[in-house]
């Protein structure tokens, strides 16, 4: 037996000329002419719609397609062209299923069933199975008519059939189909010709399934594209989006599979780009497509796992379930993806996949609505989301994931300037989520966020690491953990995590930006520019421009750094506080203090509550400029306010080197050299690795010969060398 074969899911196409045998008896030349015309039409049309002719069966054609839309479009076009030929009428049948390809032929139950479907049709019709009907895209041009279930010979279950009703197709009546079935059973010779090797095929299938499954040898990676809402009610859009996010979350728990983040795939919603192009952008080997349709209280979910490089189906399934069974479907999809990609599940992963967060569909639906609102990142929608999560928790007080989502919302309120007390509420909500489910990755991620916002970086690190043990693909936790490592001074680990974040969320500019930032700190300026340029191509963010300008300053090209300022204002109708602060900072470090003063003062005007922001640096740089311009009163007002808020922040959470670096600058402006150097020493101990802010900072120009400053710079240099060696060692290990 040859093993040179493959097995995949395909759309099987059968057609034959109606009345061909009778025509052969009457006019042999005419019959041969029609057969040649029929073959020519099939060859041309199928080639245009990516169909593959397997063989000619006298007056019939057996072909296969990779997708239902291509098969339907080709079938309709063939019938349209055939309708223009006198004495010509054909019938076509379509079904989708797993088939075996071997030495140019195809075998399998799907082939046999398609032949029977085609054989019971009427002239000029196009009959399809329920499986084909389920994969017709929403808002498709193809119209269908349900014919009902039929008992076909040698098929052990009723087969639900539909007719395509587009012009010029004929739509058979149910009674006509039944008569044709009865005729088939009395005249089975044609089917025996097609099914002659059925016993061989059966043995082949058993061998294929149990002993010789094809092994997935490519990278184990998947992008789960936004599920299409096929329901007539557009208000159900939130459900398809939420289900997509939940399936991504489920598959993300499988450590051996790379799963693209929801943020990245959301950009491809309603995108008509070819799948291989999407796969190239997201750098994955497989893509999962899905659709969701409500039918009263029941839900139908169609999913299809595709190898976009070879344009072939790897697995497809239709789930017709009660709404309460939705949670099991998510686990089934994740398990099937693991099976197809040849990923063995650990006992812990199986346990995580089988776990359900709530048994209440109403609570689940409220949670999905809340997540949709939270994702819009506005104060108003955030407040609405909180109400949905609270309603969900009223229905199910043990809904741990709803508590984690509530924690995210509370933390977001603090970000919107509603006060740090919301961080306490966030921490409490995440603690409640973990009390209910101690293995909830999202709970640890929410907890880590609060610790990070508070500057408690060691606690944040522990929480994020726990989240990633439970969900290795949780991209938000990966990016946040990378930031914690960055501010803690562990540049090599930070860079590795940022690169992993890029792999899971390749359309997000932030991990590219931070990677470029780290490379600049490591004095790898060429790599830094490459990463920063990629970040800017995704989103023109001012911090990216600042980092590129800093490279120019470090290379001694201040004029080129100043030139970046124009790019920030280009095409802008309104300039934000962040943008004014950024260009003011670039001008300041370039030594252009007059221009810096103008921009920095504008950033203050755009930030009404800047006195309460311990990370807003414009007042520090302005204090130096005012002092330099002999405006001591303004300088003193700026440094006193800036020192007070940072000293208060250090007392509350003292892990962030940025606070100590800012205090060092402020004490230097005041002329308190010993205190400034002491703060710089503390900044280095807390993780400062960027000597740019010392060597190229006008504030520290007079201090650079101080032995204590040189000692700090020497320690930073050693850490930079160490990080570069670690990265080089890591690169060598990967290349082996």
Beta strands, then each sheet from edge to edge (+ up, - down):
strand 1: 5-17
strand 2: 52-57
strand 3: 60-65
strand 4: 90-102
strand 5: 105-107
strand 6: 126-129
strand 7: 144-150
strand 8: 159-164
strand 9: 221-224
strand 10: 228-229
strand 11: 258-259
strand 12: 286-295
strand 13: 298-307
strand 14: 312-322
sheet 1: 2+ 3- 1+ 4- 5+
sheet 2: 2+ 3- 1+ 4- 6- 8+ 7-
sheet 3: 10+ 12+ 9+ 11+
sheet 4: 10+ 12+ 13- 14+
end
